[in-house]
Amino acid sequence: IKGEFHFNMSEVTFKQNKGQTQGGAVAIFGSGSTTVSWSSVKFQQNRLNDSEKYFYEAGGGAFFTNQSIINLFIVNSIFEKNRVNAKHNNYYYKGGAIAFYSKEIQNIVLLNTTMEHNQADRANGGAIFLKSEMYYAKTSFTFQIINCRMAYNRVTFQSGGFMWLETNFPSVGNVEIIIVNSEFLFNNCTEF
């Protein structure tokens, strides 16, 4: 998916899909204002496998990248046993379940969502990898996790058993992370 768009999806299952660069099941590339709303979706056992052609792979289940504004809402959904699977030490792998790259993120909301047993090898973010390069933007960025369960997600070799968050703060207005009534259990980082 490319360009400026709204992407709504409800009651859809992605299971045992495979990819080699970004997004084991879904890859979204936006160039303008993008709003993604997913409700009751399941990403289960999707894989992003190692490739010698590419320097990095991201998002075992889903991958998002955008050159402008992104708003993402995921409600009543499950991300389970997705994996970025690395075999080579020189490559970088990010986000076992979801990876986000954007110049300007406004809102990400995870509501009543479960992320369990996702894994990223030689990577950052067992379940979620998020990078925002807001060099020119002065807007605020809000990330909300509400009534969620994040458990048994795993990173090997790098950092962030559950999540890795990276922003360029000098040009950002505010970064606000809100976590309400959620569980984070047994997420871990290990070495090979």
SULLIN-V926401 format. One line per field, one symbol per residue. ss: DSSP state (H for helix, E for strand, L for the rest). psi: psi as a letter, one per 30 degrees, with the letter a starting at -180 (. if undefined). Layout:
BEGIN
ss = ???
psi = ???
END
This chain:
BEGIN
ss = LELLEEEEEEEEEEELLEELLELLLEEEEELLLEEEEEEEEEEELLEEELLLLLLEEELLLEEEEEEEEEEEEEELLEEELLEEELLLLLLEEELLLEEEEEEEEEEEEEELLEEELLEEELEELLLEEEEELLLLLLLLEEEEEELLEEELLEEELLLLLLEEEEELHHHLLLEEEEEELLEEELLEEELL
psi = klaklkjkkkhkkjkhlklfdkjeekkkjlfakkkkjkkhlkjkhkkjlkkffkelkkieekkkkkfbkkkkjjkhlkjkhlkjjkfkfflkkkjeekkkkkejkekkkjkhkkjkhlkkkhlkjeekkkkkiiefkgllkkjkjkhlkjkglkkkeblieekkkkljfegkdkkkkkkkhlkjkhklkll.
END
